[in-house]
Amino acid sequence: MQWSQWSLDTLSQDLPPEAHSLLGPNEPNHHLQADLTPEVAARLWPALQKAADEHSLRLGSPAASPCGADCVLADPFEWLDRFFKACVGCRIDFIASHYYSCSAPYLALYVAELARYGRPVWLTELACPLGPSAGGEATQAAYMAAALDVLDKEPVVERYAWFAPRTYDCDWIGPGASLLQAGQPALTQLGALYIGAPGGQGPPPQATQSDQGAGLGALQADERGPFIRMCTQECGYWNYGTGLGSPRAGKPGRLGSE
């Protein structure tokens, strides 16, 4: 991911050799995230496209997402509309976005709106933002089951990622959304649901101790099999590249984070 406008001059040399896709700026319509107007993002795009071309990478859109406060633009679709208008002739291979809700029907409506751009959709963050309320695990599990059913059946959705491997210090989501146990190389019940829900291919990966002893060891398979990568940080802040899941029927796979 090219998180915002910084370090564009070293983007190409910083890309990992195993990368197959490059994500655009993170939540550019949020002041506390990438904080970019659509027009500024469009001016930056040739640098991202050049790096993607040099490494034969697919290129994802800036991940404009719903914003409730402190926004460049509250409406992600207004942001994307202006971006596409300003970025004439730009290569965007898929649309990336985030969506936090506890309603699978609203999720379905959001995905349907993303489809208007005529490209595959990567929903690179989703969860139910419950906060630290009681019964969070059961509510998250019910939402996950309904949400994954929506996403797995929607042809336009190519990939998606639950947020996050660990959410124990994410007060706005709550610990019930965690896929991994706190400080342990083991799945939560929600994590087991995520990688083993109907439609997955093959058995869930087994947790293994990594050489750093801090999390799930690297069962680094490719898109054809289960994959887990070690996650040691809380709340996903530095979890870019962490994978947790198994490929879905007709889809390349689930992502665990960006």
C-alpha distance (Angstrom), angle and dihedral (degrees) to the residues before:
residue distance angle dihedral
M1 . . .
Q2 3.77 . .
W3 3.82 92.4 .
S4 3.81 97.7 -164.0
Q5 3.79 137.2 -34.6
W6 3.80 97.8 -55.0
S7 3.82 125.7 106.7
L8 3.79 94.3 10.7
D9 3.80 89.1 141.9
T10 3.82 90.9 64.2
L11 3.80 98.2 35.8
S12 3.79 96.4 106.4
Q13 3.80 95.0 50.1
D14 3.81 92.3 43.7
L15 3.81 95.9 55.7
P16 3.82 112.3 110.1
P17 3.81 114.3 -117.1
E18 3.81 93.2 -123.2
A19 3.82 93.4 56.3
H20 3.80 116.9 121.2
S21 3.82 98.8 174.5
L22 3.79 138.9 31.5
L23 3.80 121.3 -146.0
G24 3.78 121.4 -148.0
P25 3.83 126.0 -129.7
N26 3.79 119.4 -39.3
E27 3.82 115.3 -109.2
P28 3.81 94.0 -29.3
N29 3.81 91.5 -177.7
H30 3.85 90.3 63.8
H31 3.82 117.7 83.9
L32 3.82 90.3 -148.6
Q33 3.80 92.5 53.3
A34 3.82 127.6 40.8
D35 3.83 90.4 -27.1
L36 3.81 100.2 -157.4
T37 3.76 133.9 145.5
P38 3.81 114.1 -130.5
E39 3.79 90.2 -110.9
V40 3.82 94.0 53.0
A41 3.81 90.4 47.6
A42 3.81 89.3 51.7
R43 3.81 90.6 53.0
L44 3.82 89.7 52.3
W45 3.80 94.2 47.2
P46 3.83 98.9 86.7
A47 3.82 89.1 63.6
L48 3.82 91.6 53.3
Q49 3.78 91.5 44.7
K50 3.82 91.3 49.9
A51 3.82 91.4 53.0
A52 3.80 91.5 46.4
D53 3.80 91.1 49.3
E54 3.81 92.2 49.4
H55 3.81 91.3 54.3
S56 3.83 98.0 34.3
L57 3.81 91.0 -117.7
R58 3.77 129.6 158.7
L59 3.79 110.2 -118.1
G60 3.79 124.6 -136.8
S61 3.78 126.1 -156.0
P62 3.79 124.6 -107.7
A63 3.81 104.8 -78.3
A64 3.79 99.2 -116.7
S65 3.80 107.6 -179.6
P66 3.82 139.2 174.2
C67 3.81 111.5 -67.1
G68 3.79 124.2 -161.8
A69 3.82 101.4 -178.7
D70 3.81 141.2 7.3
C71 3.79 91.7 24.7
V72 3.77 136.3 167.8
L73 3.81 83.3 -156.0
A74 3.80 123.1 -8.2
D75 3.80 94.2 -151.2
P76 3.83 112.6 69.4
F77 3.79 91.1 -161.6
E78 3.80 92.2 56.4
W79 3.81 87.8 50.5
L80 3.82 92.8 49.1
D81 3.81 93.0 44.7
R82 3.79 90.6 54.9
F83 3.81 91.5 44.0
F84 3.80 93.0 54.0
K85 3.81 90.3 45.7
A86 3.82 90.8 52.7
C87 3.81 96.7 39.4
V88 3.80 99.1 63.0
G89 3.80 112.4 178.6
C90 3.80 93.3 7.6
R91 3.79 119.9 145.8
I92 3.81 112.8 -120.1
D93 3.80 111.7 164.0
F94 3.80 98.9 -177.3
I95 3.80 140.1 5.4
A96 3.80 116.8 -112.8
S97 3.80 122.2 -163.6
H98 3.81 143.9 147.6
Y99 3.79 129.1 -127.9
Y100 3.81 128.6 -172.4
S101 3.78 116.3 -170.7
C102 3.79 140.7 123.8
S103 3.81 91.5 -137.7
A104 3.80 121.2 87.4
P105 3.85 91.8 -165.9
Y106 3.81 90.3 56.6
L107 3.81 88.8 47.6
A108 3.81 89.3 53.9
L109 3.81 90.8 51.5
Y110 3.81 91.2 49.4
V111 3.80 92.8 51.1
A112 3.81 90.3 47.8
E113 3.81 89.2 54.8
L114 3.82 91.5 49.9
A115 3.80 88.5 54.3
R116 3.81 90.5 68.3
Y117 3.82 89.6 82.4
G118 3.79 90.2 67.6
R119 3.78 96.7 -125.1
P120 3.81 136.6 104.2
V121 3.81 114.2 -85.3
W122 3.80 127.4 -127.7
L123 3.81 111.2 -168.2
T124 3.78 95.6 -162.9
E125 3.81 97.0 179.7
L126 3.79 129.9 31.3
A127 3.81 135.9 150.4
C128 3.78 141.2 130.0
P129 3.86 107.7 -90.6
L130 3.79 97.2 -141.6
G131 3.77 100.3 146.3
P132 3.81 118.7 -145.6
S133 3.80 94.1 -38.8
A134 3.77 123.7 148.4
G135 3.76 116.1 -96.4
G136 3.78 92.2 26.9
E137 3.79 95.3 143.3
A138 3.80 94.2 57.0
T139 3.80 92.9 45.0
Q140 3.79 92.4 48.2
A141 3.81 90.9 48.8
A142 3.80 92.4 50.7
Y143 3.79 91.6 48.2
M144 3.80 93.1 45.1
A145 3.80 92.5 52.3
A146 3.81 91.6 50.7
A147 3.81 94.6 41.2
L148 3.80 95.0 49.4
D149 3.78 89.6 49.3
V150 3.81 88.7 56.1
L151 3.80 93.9 46.1
D152 3.79 96.7 43.6
K153 3.80 91.8 51.8
E154 3.81 96.7 44.4
P155 3.83 109.1 93.3
V156 3.81 94.6 -156.4
V157 3.84 92.0 59.7
E158 3.78 108.8 90.7
R159 3.82 100.4 169.5
Y160 3.76 139.5 -1.6
A161 3.79 138.7 -176.8
W162 3.78 132.1 -153.4
F163 3.80 115.2 -134.6
A164 2.90 111.9 -101.0
P165 3.79 148.7 1.6
R166 3.81 88.4 -148.8
T167 3.82 125.2 14.9
Y168 3.80 101.2 167.5
D169 3.81 92.4 122.9
C170 3.82 95.3 37.6
D171 3.80 101.2 102.3
W172 3.80 92.6 179.8
I173 3.83 92.3 57.3
G174 3.79 102.2 25.8
P175 3.80 132.5 -140.5
G176 3.79 92.9 -80.6
A177 3.82 90.5 79.3
S178 3.82 94.2 61.7
L179 3.79 117.5 121.9
L180 3.81 93.2 -167.3
Q181 3.78 129.8 48.5
A182 3.79 118.2 -108.1
G183 3.80 109.1 -90.9
Q184 3.80 92.8 -15.0
P185 3.81 131.2 106.5
A186 3.80 91.3 -127.9
L187 3.78 140.7 98.1
T188 3.78 124.0 -109.1
Q189 3.79 117.4 -131.9
L190 3.80 87.0 -98.5
G191 3.81 90.3 52.4
A192 3.79 90.3 51.9
L193 3.80 89.3 51.1
Y194 3.80 90.7 49.6
I195 3.79 96.2 54.2
G196 3.78 98.2 33.2
A197 3.78 106.1 39.4
P198 3.82 117.6 128.1
G199 3.78 110.7 -73.5
G200 3.79 96.6 40.7
Q201 3.78 117.8 123.8
G202 3.77 117.6 -127.2
P203 3.82 131.3 -5.5
P204 3.80 121.4 -47.5
P205 3.82 113.3 -90.0
Q206 3.79 116.6 -101.4
A207 3.78 120.1 -120.4
T208 3.80 113.6 -112.0
Q209 3.78 131.3 -175.7
S210 3.79 112.2 -106.4
D211 3.78 125.1 -137.8
Q212 3.81 87.4 -105.1
G213 3.77 91.2 51.6
A214 3.78 93.7 -137.4
G215 3.75 108.6 106.4
L216 3.75 146.9 -24.7
G217 3.77 111.7 -17.4
A218 3.75 121.3 -121.9
L219 3.77 112.0 -83.2
Q220 3.77 85.7 171.2
A221 3.77 103.4 -177.2
D222 3.76 123.2 155.0
E223 3.79 130.1 -110.1
R224 3.81 91.5 -71.1
G225 3.79 95.9 65.6
P226 3.80 144.4 29.7
F227 3.75 116.8 -63.0
I228 3.77 137.3 -169.0
R229 3.77 128.1 170.0
M230 3.76 126.6 -167.6
C231 3.78 116.4 -87.7
T232 3.79 118.3 -171.4
Q233 3.80 103.2 159.4
E234 3.77 127.7 84.2
C235 3.79 125.8 -118.0
G236 3.79 96.0 9.1
Y237 3.80 96.1 -85.7
W238 3.80 93.8 135.2
N239 3.78 99.1 17.1
Y240 3.79 97.5 106.4
G241 3.78 107.5 147.4
T242 3.78 95.7 19.9
G243 3.77 109.9 138.8
L244 3.78 127.3 -162.2
G245 3.73 122.1 168.5
S246 3.75 147.7 42.7
P247 3.79 130.8 -92.3
R248 3.75 118.0 -84.5
A249 3.76 127.4 -133.4
G250 3.78 106.2 -82.1
K251 3.81 93.9 -0.7
P252 3.82 131.7 93.0
G253 3.79 92.4 -122.7
R254 3.75 149.4 -82.6
L255 3.74 121.0 -70.7
G256 3.78 123.5 -144.9
S257 3.77 96.5 -155.7
E258 3.77 141.1 -26.1
